[in-house]
């Protein structure tokens, strides 16, 4: 069974010692709000909770359907938010799906549902219970804290990615590191994975800013404005990373071009040096009868000396120009 916890809160304070049915009844009597936390629930578990709180079937379907992305919706006073979580586990592993987190918020209840990864809700519970003024805003505070915690995870992933990007950037400009095109393109793909997780949260946050649940709607809208600003900051980080990657690709291509040009210079230089003795040897290999040098006692050493001298002069000239 996966109802990991439930609790009744009143004026931002935990009301201990409540059984589940008693907590639900107290919330219905406006004696606070009840928060039910589910982790990896079965369909039967979710149907039972949906029945207790009147969750809209379409909202429940969205929560369980993995094909649906990050989204927010409103059904007859019920606000729900479906979040996709990601983590960045270093350059060797890259971006990892960290599961789904769904929040249902009504006038007197909040239901959180986590699936497909470690349960982040206990940390959210601790954070809210340490801020009773925030928790006093009721289910909307749970909605806000869940969204904000997810954006925090996006920020952590973006910062971890940035650290690896810095290493790749250093390698690109290190002459001893070789071609970094493979690492750069892998970074580009992982950046796209991060953006696919982060970008879809923008419209749901704007929806919640416009349709924040009661009570304290104005305060909740202000809180979601903070989430939106936080999310915009992450968007800015990822956009900056994209610019850096594009710059690294250009720099890497330029370095490859320079390297290839240097290689061509070396090949051309050595070809010119080798061509001199080859040409001279070819001339004297024609076996003409009337070649005076053939009968000169110093003919052979003179030809060898000339070939060596020309090769040395060519080598010195190419070396001076930086071709060798």
C-alpha positions, 0 to 999 in steps of 0.5 A: 500500500502506498498511502505514505502519509496523511495529515490534518493542518489548521492555521499552518500547524499540524494537528496530530493524532488524527485517523484518516477518516477523522482527518477527512471529516475535519477538513470537510467541516472546515477545521483545516485541510487534509494532505494525503501523500501517495507514492507508487499507488495502485489503481485501487488506491487511487480510485479510493482516494479519488472517491474520498475527495471527488477527484475528476476522472479526467484529472486522475487519468492525466495523472496516470497517463505517462504519455501526457506531459507537464500540464495544469488543469481546473475541474469544478474547483479542483486544480491539478498539476502534473510535473515531470522531474529530471536529474543530471547524473554527470557527463557519463550518464547524462539526463535521467527521468526522475519520475512524475509528481502530481498535485490535486488541490481542492478547497479543503484537501491536497493530494500528492502522487509521486511515481517512477522515482524517489519520493520527493514529498517528504522533503516538501512536507518538512519544508512546509511544516517549517514555514507555518505562515506559508502552510496556513494558505492551505492546499494552495501552499502545497501546490506552490511548494511542489512546483517550486521544489520541481523547479529547484530540481531543474536548477540543480540539473542545469547547474550540474550540466553547466559544470560539465560544460565548463570541462568540455569548454576547457578541453576544446581550447586545450591543444592536447585534448584532440577533437571534442566534437563527440562530447559537444554533440552529446552535450547538445543532445542533453541540453535538449532533454533538459529543455524538453523538461523545463519549457513545458512547465511555463504555461501551467505556471501561468495558468496557476497564477491566473487561477490560484485556488482559494483561500488567500488567492492574491498571496498564492498568485504572488508565490506562483509569480516567484515560481515563474521568475525562478523558471525564467531564470532556468530558461535563461541558464539553458539558453546561455548554455545553448549559446556556449555549445554553439560557440564551442562547435564553431571553435572546434570546427575552426581548430579542426580547419587550422589543424588540417591546414597545418597538416597540409603545409607539412605534407606540402613541405616534405613533398617539396623536399623529397621532390628535389632528390627525386627529380635529380635522381630521375634525370641521371637515371635516364642513361643518356650517353653524353652526360659529362658528369657521368665521367667526372671523378667528382660527379657522384659526390657533387650531385649528392652534395647539391641534393643535400644542400637544396634539401637543407635550404628548403627545410630551413625555409619551411621551418622559418615560415612555420610550415614544419 
